[in-house]
Every structure is written in structure tokens, then in C-alpha cells.
Amino acid sequence: MKLKRFAFLVCAITVAFTSSSARAEPLSLGIEPLVGYELVRKLYPTEHSSKRIFYGGRMTLGILLISLEGEYTRGSNSETYDAQGITYKDTADRAKLGLRSGMRLSTLLKLYARAGGQASRNKHEEIAGADDYAIWEPIKVRPYAGAGFRVALSSKFAFTADVVGVINDYHLLRNNEYQTTAGFVVRLP
């Protein structure tokens, strides 16, 4: 059954790339600086959710129907608990690699869906007075999926926004991480 699905996917991609409309669209490279806001799951001092801002960049290569995307982001935040005299600081580095597929609704507006895998590594620091220590958590690889839109401001410059869910637990959605991003795209050539 899985082999049939894979064969269907390969055939669909081949047809997309060989169709006359796909050949008419030039291969393009997109570079986007990103600033985003995310909701992450924290384990210290108790399990809870925390919000933070992150920044980074994204590159896409392909056509509107299907593109390869790569993304790197870094986010950090700190929480201070005065009653215990402890500050917890987390710095997360993430790299995403996946596929993006889009459709044009008008000359100015495009919608897209994206999915792939994310590798992340977190540095957790605890600071209590003069005592502090840091823990590098192991690298975690998780799937992600999301959707977004792009508004063209010119032929080479656009505004983009999207929402992505990183799946940590398929059964308990509150344990997943959600990221919203906004950025600008510069198209080359």
C-alpha cells in the first residue's frame, strides 16, 4: 500500500514538472528574513507553556506548485521566579527542511502549505544567585506542517505570514509547538 502511495506521489510530481504550465514558470530562489512569535512547552520548574519571539531566515527553491524549503531560526526567553530566586533561560536553535506547495489566487495573493522535518536543540540555563549551570538537551527531530499566504508588493518583493505546528505529541495537541511568522521575500532573479 505504501509503495502505491509513493508511486502516485512520484507520478504526480513528474506530471507537474512536465506540464506546459509548470515549464512556463521559471525556477526561482527566494530568501526571507523572519521574525516570529511562538508558543513552546516548558518543563521547568513545572510543565507549562511559554511565549517567545524568534528570528532567522528561510530559503525556497522551485516553482509555485512545489518548492524545496530550508529554514533556520533562533529563539530565547527567560523566566524569573522571585520566590525561589531562580531564573530559567532557554535558547532554541532550529533547522527545518521540507516541501512547500502553493496556488495563486490573484496576481497579488498566493496561498501555500508546507511540511517537513525540524531538528532542534535547546540550551537550558538555571541561574540562582552566583550559581548557574547550563544543559544542552539532545537534538530532537520532529515533523512540522503549516500554511500561509504571500502578498506581492512588486515582482521581486513580497510580504509573507504563516502558522506552523511542530508535532511533539500526536495524541495531546497542547504539547505541540506553534509558530507564527512574518517576513519579507526577495526573489532572485
Backbone as JSON, one array per atom type, in Angstrom:
{
  "sequence": "MKLKRFAFLVCAITVAFTSSSARAEPLSLGIEPLVGYELVRKLYPTEHSSKRIFYGGRMTLGILLISLEGEYTRGSNSETYDAQGITYKDTADRAKLGLRSGMRLSTLLKLYARAGGQASRNKHEEIAGADDYAIWEPIKVRPYAGAGFRVALSSKFAFTADVVGVINDYHLLRNNEYQTTAGFVVRLP",
  "N": [[0.81, -1.19, 0.0], [1.95, 1.26, 0.84], [3.9, 1.52, -1.1], [2.37, 1.96, -3.39], [1.27, 4.48, -2.82], [3.6, 6.0, -2.73], [4.48, 5.69, -5.4], [2.37, 6.96, -6.72], [2.72, 9.58, -5.76], [5.25, 10.23, -6.84], [4.63, 10.07, -9.58], [2.72, 12.16, -9.75], [4.28, 14.41, -9.12], [6.1, 14.32, -11.22], [4.39, 14.71, -13.45], [3.54, 17.29, -12.82], [5.9, 18.78, -13.1], [6.44, 18.39, -15.79], [4.31, 19.38, -17.2], [2.84, 21.84, -19.38], [2.21, 24.29, -18.16], [3.78, 24.25, -15.88], [6.35, 24.24, -16.98], [6.41, 26.73, -18.11], [6.66, 28.44, -15.98], [9.3, 30.02, -14.35], [12.12, 28.63, -12.59], [12.73, 29.6, -9.31], [14.55, 31.34, -6.74], [14.04, 32.04, -3.42], [14.61, 34.28, -0.75], [14.19, 34.88, 2.62], [14.12, 36.99, 5.39], [13.17, 36.35, 8.75], [10.88, 37.06, 11.39], [9.33, 36.03, 14.27], [6.7, 34.68, 16.38], [6.16, 32.49, 19.0], [4.65, 29.67, 20.64], [5.74, 27.67, 23.14], [6.49, 24.56, 24.79], [7.37, 24.23, 28.13], [9.39, 22.7, 30.63], [10.43, 23.32, 33.1], [10.0, 25.31, 36.03], [7.87, 23.68, 36.48], [5.7, 21.81, 34.3], [4.61, 23.78, 31.65], [3.32, 26.32, 29.38], [5.02, 28.67, 27.3], [5.64, 31.88, 25.85], [7.49, 33.28, 23.12], [9.69, 35.39, 21.18], [11.2, 34.89, 18.01], [13.86, 34.73, 15.56], [15.28, 34.59, 12.24], [16.0, 32.95, 9.12], [14.82, 32.03, 5.82], [14.98, 29.93, 2.94], [13.81, 29.27, -0.31], [13.46, 27.1, -3.09], [12.39, 26.52, -6.27], [9.3, 26.02, -8.05], [6.01, 27.53, -8.07], [4.11, 25.48, -7.67], [5.53, 23.34, -6.46], [8.13, 23.42, -4.14], [11.38, 23.33, -2.66], [12.24, 23.87, 0.7], [14.26, 25.49, 3.14], [15.08, 26.35, 6.47], [16.26, 28.37, 9.14], [16.1, 29.15, 12.54], [16.29, 31.09, 15.59], [15.44, 31.3, 18.95], [14.94, 32.84, 22.12], [14.29, 33.01, 25.61], [13.61, 34.16, 28.96], [12.67, 33.34, 32.27], [11.84, 34.49, 35.43], [11.67, 33.49, 38.75], [10.84, 34.85, 41.54], [10.22, 34.05, 44.17], [11.63, 31.68, 44.51], [14.09, 32.54, 43.8], [15.31, 32.02, 41.36], [16.32, 32.05, 37.96], [15.31, 30.98, 34.85], [16.59, 30.26, 31.71], [16.18, 29.81, 28.28], [17.48, 28.85, 25.15], [16.79, 28.25, 21.89], [17.74, 26.58, 18.99], [16.82, 26.0, 15.68], [16.39, 24.0, 12.76], [14.79, 23.65, 9.71], [13.69, 21.48, 7.11], [12.0, 20.95, 4.18], [9.05, 20.59, 2.08], [7.14, 22.79, -0.01], [4.02, 23.85, -1.22], [2.1, 25.74, -3.44], [-0.62, 27.96, -4.44], [-1.93, 30.28, -6.74], [-4.07, 32.9, -6.07], [-4.65, 35.4, -7.0], [-3.05, 38.01, -8.89], [-1.67, 39.28, -6.93], [-1.93, 37.76, -4.56], [-1.0, 34.75, -2.96], [-1.52, 31.48, -1.74], [-0.18, 28.97, 0.43], [0.93, 25.68, 1.42], [2.91, 23.87, 3.72], [5.32, 21.39, 4.69], [7.42, 19.12, 6.53], [10.5, 18.22, 8.12], [11.84, 19.04, 11.35], [14.78, 19.83, 13.02], [15.87, 20.33, 16.25], [17.58, 22.04, 18.9], [18.07, 22.69, 22.29], [19.29, 24.97, 24.68], [19.38, 24.98, 28.04], [19.4, 27.05, 30.84], [20.01, 27.58, 34.28], [19.9, 29.98, 36.72], [20.86, 30.89, 39.83], [21.42, 33.14, 42.02], [24.83, 33.35, 42.63], [25.31, 30.92, 41.58], [25.19, 29.01, 38.67], [24.21, 26.99, 35.92], [24.39, 25.17, 32.83], [22.53, 23.23, 30.49], [22.77, 21.3, 27.65], [20.32, 20.14, 25.74], [19.51, 17.03, 24.08], [19.57, 16.72, 20.45], [16.5, 17.01, 18.79], [14.31, 15.57, 16.46], [11.49, 16.36, 14.67], [8.28, 16.17, 12.98], [6.75, 18.75, 10.95], [4.04, 20.93, 10.01], [2.22, 23.3, 8.08], [0.65, 26.42, 7.06], [0.21, 29.3, 4.94], [0.3, 32.69, 3.65], [1.1, 34.88, 0.9], [1.68, 38.17, -0.08], [2.15, 40.05, -2.87], [4.24, 42.79, -3.25], [5.72, 43.86, -5.19], [7.22, 42.7, -8.28], [9.48, 41.39, -7.41], [9.49, 41.48, -4.65], [7.86, 40.7, -1.62], [5.39, 40.4, 1.0], [5.08, 38.06, 3.62], [3.31, 35.67, 5.63], [2.81, 33.12, 8.06], [1.61, 30.11, 9.73], [2.78, 27.51, 11.71], [2.78, 24.2, 12.89], [4.62, 22.26, 15.09], [4.96, 18.94, 15.57], [4.95, 17.4, 18.53], [3.57, 15.57, 20.02], [1.22, 13.39, 18.97], [-1.19, 12.71, 20.14], [-1.84, 14.48, 22.17], [-2.55, 17.58, 21.76], [-1.87, 19.97, 23.05], [0.75, 19.73, 23.79], [2.22, 20.26, 21.58], [4.21, 22.5, 19.53], [3.66, 25.79, 18.41], [4.15, 28.07, 15.82], [4.13, 31.37, 14.66], [4.87, 33.38, 11.91], [6.24, 36.28, 10.32], [7.39, 37.94, 7.46], [9.6, 39.22, 4.86], [9.97, 38.66, 1.41], [12.52, 38.29, -0.93], [12.95, 37.93, -4.27], [15.08, 36.14, -6.43], [16.33, 35.38, -9.59]],
  "CA": [[0.0, 0.0, 0.0], [2.83, 2.41, 0.9], [4.58, 1.62, -2.39], [1.42, 2.57, -4.33], [1.19, 5.9, -2.49], [4.85, 6.6, -3.16], [4.48, 5.72, -6.86], [1.43, 8.0, -7.1], [3.35, 10.87, -5.47], [6.3, 10.44, -7.84], [3.95, 10.37, -10.86], [2.1, 13.49, -9.67], [5.34, 15.42, -9.19], [6.62, 14.28, -12.6], [3.4, 15.37, -14.31], [3.55, 18.72, -12.51], [7.09, 19.41, -13.66], [6.5, 18.29, -17.25], [3.15, 20.03, -17.83], [3.21, 23.09, -20.05], [2.13, 25.42, -17.24], [4.92, 24.2, -14.97], [7.53, 24.61, -17.74], [6.36, 28.16, -18.39], [7.05, 29.18, -14.79], [10.74, 29.86, -14.13], [12.62, 28.2, -11.29], [13.15, 30.8, -8.59], [15.16, 31.23, -5.43], [13.51, 33.06, -2.52], [15.33, 34.46, 0.51], [13.31, 35.62, 3.53], [14.42, 37.15, 6.81], [11.96, 36.04, 9.52], [10.67, 37.4, 12.79], [8.13, 35.3, 14.61], [6.19, 34.57, 17.74], [5.84, 31.08, 19.16], [4.2, 29.1, 21.9], [6.55, 26.48, 23.37], [6.26, 23.79, 26.01], [8.49, 24.31, 29.06], [9.33, 21.66, 31.65], [10.99, 23.79, 34.35], [10.1, 24.4, 37.16], [6.8, 22.71, 36.27], [5.3, 21.81, 32.89], [3.74, 24.9, 31.29], [3.58, 26.9, 28.06], [5.65, 29.97, 27.34], [5.65, 32.58, 24.56], [8.73, 33.98, 22.87], [9.96, 35.89, 19.83], [12.38, 34.28, 17.4], [14.3, 35.35, 14.31], [16.06, 33.69, 11.4], [15.86, 33.12, 7.69], [14.28, 30.91, 5.04], [15.27, 29.91, 1.51], [12.99, 28.35, -1.08], [13.94, 26.9, -4.45], [11.43, 25.74, -7.04], [8.21, 26.74, -8.7], [4.89, 27.72, -7.15], [3.44, 24.2, -7.37], [6.32, 22.58, -5.49], [9.43, 24.01, -3.85], [12.15, 22.85, -1.52], [12.48, 24.98, 1.62], [15.15, 25.32, 4.28], [14.85, 27.46, 7.39], [16.98, 28.35, 10.41], [15.61, 30.17, 13.47], [16.78, 31.06, 16.97], [14.57, 32.0, 19.89], [15.36, 32.71, 23.52], [13.49, 33.71, 26.6], [13.96, 33.85, 30.34], [11.6, 33.46, 33.25], [12.38, 34.65, 36.77], [10.78, 33.11, 39.86], [11.39, 35.58, 42.68], [10.03, 33.3, 45.41], [12.71, 30.69, 44.61], [15.36, 33.19, 43.49], [15.9, 31.31, 40.21], [15.99, 32.48, 36.61], [15.47, 29.94, 33.84], [16.78, 30.84, 30.38], [16.24, 28.81, 27.22], [17.84, 29.31, 23.81], [16.49, 27.15, 20.98], [18.16, 26.68, 17.6], [16.02, 25.07, 14.89], [16.58, 23.94, 11.31], [13.7, 22.94, 9.05], [13.88, 21.11, 5.72], [10.72, 20.39, 3.76], [8.46, 20.95, 0.8], [6.09, 23.81, 0.01], [3.19, 23.84, -2.42], [1.26, 26.92, -3.4], [-1.53, 28.26, -5.53], [-2.12, 31.71, -6.93], [-5.47, 33.32, -6.04], [-4.69, 36.58, -7.85], [-1.69, 38.42, -9.19], [-1.05, 39.76, -5.7], [-2.09, 36.87, -3.41], [-0.73, 33.32, -3.09], [-1.65, 30.66, -0.54], [0.69, 27.81, 0.36], [1.01, 24.72, 2.51], [4.29, 23.41, 3.87], [5.5, 20.26, 5.6], [8.76, 18.56, 6.5], [11.07, 17.84, 9.41], [12.56, 20.08, 12.08], [15.77, 19.42, 14.01], [16.01, 21.43, 17.22], [18.44, 21.82, 20.06], [17.78, 23.7, 23.29], [20.23, 25.17, 25.79], [18.62, 25.38, 29.23], [20.27, 27.57, 31.88], [19.39, 27.93, 35.56], [20.75, 30.94, 37.42], [20.4, 31.1, 41.21], [22.47, 33.92, 42.69], [26.14, 33.18, 41.99], [25.35, 29.59, 40.99], [24.46, 28.82, 37.43], [24.68, 25.89, 35.08], [23.7, 25.05, 31.54], [22.33, 21.87, 29.97], [22.43, 21.2, 26.22], [19.44, 19.0, 25.54], [19.84, 16.33, 22.82], [18.88, 17.17, 19.24], [15.22, 16.34, 18.56], [13.79, 15.71, 15.1], [10.03, 16.26, 14.7], [7.62, 16.66, 11.76], [6.01, 20.01, 11.04], [3.11, 21.23, 8.92], [1.69, 24.64, 8.26], [0.05, 27.11, 5.91], [0.43, 30.73, 4.99], [-0.04, 33.46, 2.46], [2.1, 35.83, 0.42], [1.12, 39.3, -0.79], [3.19, 40.66, -3.69], [4.34, 44.24, -3.22], [6.27, 44.12, -6.52], [7.54, 41.42, -8.9], [10.61, 40.77, -6.7], [9.4, 41.75, -3.22], [6.54, 40.33, -1.11], [5.17, 40.19, 2.44], [4.61, 36.7, 3.87], [2.94, 35.31, 7.01], [2.34, 31.74, 8.14], [1.46, 29.41, 11.0], [3.35, 26.16, 11.61], [2.71, 23.37, 14.08], [5.64, 21.22, 15.21], [4.25, 17.85, 16.25], [5.68, 16.7, 19.59], [2.71, 14.51, 20.53], [0.04, 13.28, 18.1], [-2.41, 12.47, 20.91], [-2.11, 15.58, 23.08], [-2.18, 18.74, 20.95], [-1.31, 21.07, 23.84], [2.19, 19.53, 23.91], [2.86, 20.65, 20.33], [4.68, 23.88, 19.48], [3.05, 26.54, 17.32], [4.94, 29.24, 15.45], [3.59, 32.3, 13.66], [5.97, 34.18, 11.4], [6.0, 37.31, 9.31], [8.66, 38.27, 6.85], [9.61, 39.76, 3.52], [10.62, 37.78, 0.45], [13.23, 38.91, -2.05], [13.08, 36.91, -5.33], [16.23, 36.2, -7.32], [16.47, 36.51, -10.48]],
  "C": [[0.86, 1.27, 0.0], [3.54, 2.61, -0.43], [3.67, 2.26, -3.43], [1.31, 4.07, -4.08], [2.45, 6.63, -2.96], [4.9, 6.74, -4.68], [3.53, 6.81, -7.36], [2.04, 9.39, -6.9], [4.42, 11.2, -6.5], [5.68, 10.79, -9.19], [3.34, 11.77, -10.85], [3.14, 14.59, -9.78], [5.92, 15.47, -10.6], [5.68, 14.98, -13.57], [3.42, 16.88, -14.07], [4.75, 19.42, -13.15], [7.12, 19.35, -15.18], [5.31, 18.94, -17.93], [3.57, 21.37, -18.42], [3.16, 24.28, -19.12], [3.31, 25.43, -16.28], [6.19, 24.62, -15.71], [7.55, 26.11, -18.02], [6.79, 28.99, -17.18], [8.53, 28.95, -14.51], [11.04, 29.37, -12.71], [13.11, 29.44, -10.56], [13.72, 30.45, -7.23], [14.61, 32.37, -4.58], [14.31, 33.09, -1.23], [14.48, 35.35, 1.39], [13.95, 35.78, 4.9], [13.11, 36.95, 7.57], [12.02, 36.63, 10.92], [9.36, 36.74, 13.16], [7.83, 35.27, 16.09], [5.77, 33.12, 17.9], [5.39, 30.74, 20.57], [4.94, 27.79, 22.08], [6.22, 25.83, 24.7], [7.52, 23.84, 26.86], [8.29, 23.27, 30.16], [9.79, 22.14, 33.02], [10.29, 25.06, 34.79], [8.97, 23.36, 37.17], [6.43, 22.78, 34.79], [4.3, 22.94, 32.64], [4.08, 25.37, 29.88], [4.17, 28.29, 28.24], [5.65, 30.56, 25.93], [6.99, 33.26, 24.38], [8.82, 34.43, 21.41], [11.2, 35.18, 19.31], [12.68, 34.98, 16.08], [15.12, 34.33, 13.51], [15.87, 34.0, 9.93], [15.37, 31.86, 7.01], [14.69, 31.07, 3.59], [14.32, 28.91, 0.86], [13.56, 28.28, -2.49], [12.93, 26.02, -5.17], [10.45, 26.61, -7.78], [7.06, 26.82, -7.72], [4.25, 26.39, -6.74], [4.2, 23.38, -6.35], [7.72, 23.19, -5.38], [10.07, 23.29, -2.68], [12.38, 24.05, -0.61], [13.43, 24.55, 2.72], [15.02, 26.54, 5.16], [15.71, 27.27, 8.62], [16.42, 29.47, 11.28], [16.26, 29.99, 14.84], [15.82, 31.87, 17.82], [15.1, 31.82, 21.3], [14.41, 33.49, 24.4], [13.97, 33.34, 27.99], [12.75, 34.1, 31.22], [12.24, 33.52, 34.64], [11.3, 34.32, 37.8], [11.38, 33.7, 41.14], [11.3, 34.79, 43.98], [11.16, 32.27, 45.6], [14.07, 31.31, 44.34], [16.08, 32.55, 42.31], [15.42, 31.96, 38.92], [16.28, 31.32, 35.67], [15.57, 30.62, 32.47], [16.92, 29.71, 29.37], [16.59, 29.49, 25.9], [17.67, 28.12, 22.88], [16.97, 27.49, 19.58], [17.4, 25.61, 16.83], [16.37, 25.16, 13.42], [15.44, 23.11, 10.73], [14.11, 22.64, 7.61], [12.58, 20.45, 5.27], [10.31, 20.84, 2.38], [7.35, 21.97, 1.02], [5.34, 23.71, -1.3], [2.23, 25.01, -2.34], [0.3, 27.02, -4.56], [-1.78, 29.76, -5.54], [-3.62, 32.01, -6.95], [-5.69, 34.57, -6.9], [-3.25, 36.95, -8.16], [-0.94, 38.88, -7.95], [-1.02, 38.75, -4.56], [-1.84, 35.42, -3.77], [-0.95, 32.66, -1.73], [-0.7, 29.48, -0.68], [0.56, 26.95, 1.6], [2.45, 24.23, 2.55], [4.37, 22.29, 4.88], [6.93, 19.74, 5.47], [9.19, 18.14, 7.89], [11.85, 18.99, 10.03], [13.53, 19.42, 13.05], [15.96, 20.59, 14.96], [16.92, 21.02, 18.36], [18.23, 22.99, 21.01], [18.9, 23.75, 24.33], [19.42, 25.72, 26.95], [19.61, 25.82, 30.3], [19.45, 27.88, 33.12], [20.38, 28.81, 36.31], [20.12, 31.21, 38.78], [21.51, 31.81, 41.97], [23.78, 33.79, 41.92], [26.25, 31.82, 41.3], [24.57, 29.57, 39.69], [25.05, 27.62, 36.69], [23.82, 25.81, 33.84], [23.64, 23.59, 31.13], [22.0, 21.99, 28.49], [21.58, 19.96, 26.07], [19.8, 18.31, 24.23], [19.03, 16.89, 21.65], [17.62, 16.33, 19.06], [14.79, 16.6, 17.13], [12.3, 15.42, 15.15], [9.46, 16.7, 13.35], [6.94, 18.0, 12.02], [5.09, 20.13, 9.84], [2.54, 22.61, 9.18], [1.11, 25.2, 6.97], [0.3, 28.6, 6.07], [-0.01, 31.41, 3.72], [1.08, 34.43, 2.13], [1.39, 36.91, -0.38], [2.26, 39.99, -1.54], [3.12, 42.18, -3.59], [4.97, 44.76, -4.51], [6.62, 42.75, -7.11], [8.66, 40.68, -8.16], [10.54, 40.87, -5.18], [7.99, 41.45, -2.74], [6.56, 40.25, 0.42], [4.61, 38.78, 2.62], [4.29, 36.51, 5.35], [2.47, 33.87, 7.01], [2.25, 31.25, 9.57], [1.95, 27.99, 10.79], [3.16, 25.47, 12.95], [3.81, 22.33, 14.03], [5.06, 20.14, 16.11], [5.17, 17.14, 17.24], [4.9, 15.49, 20.08], [1.44, 14.48, 19.69], [-1.26, 13.18, 18.9], [-2.8, 13.64, 21.81], [-1.64, 16.88, 22.42], [-1.57, 19.88, 21.76], [0.2, 20.93, 24.03], [2.94, 19.89, 22.63], [3.29, 22.11, 20.41], [4.07, 24.55, 18.25], [3.83, 27.82, 17.08], [4.17, 30.08, 14.44], [4.75, 33.17, 13.21], [5.47, 35.22, 10.43], [7.36, 37.68, 8.74], [8.48, 38.91, 5.49], [10.41, 38.83, 2.63], [11.29, 38.65, -0.61], [13.49, 37.81, -3.06], [14.3, 37.18, -6.19], [16.01, 35.22, -8.45], [15.13, 37.08, -10.83]]
}
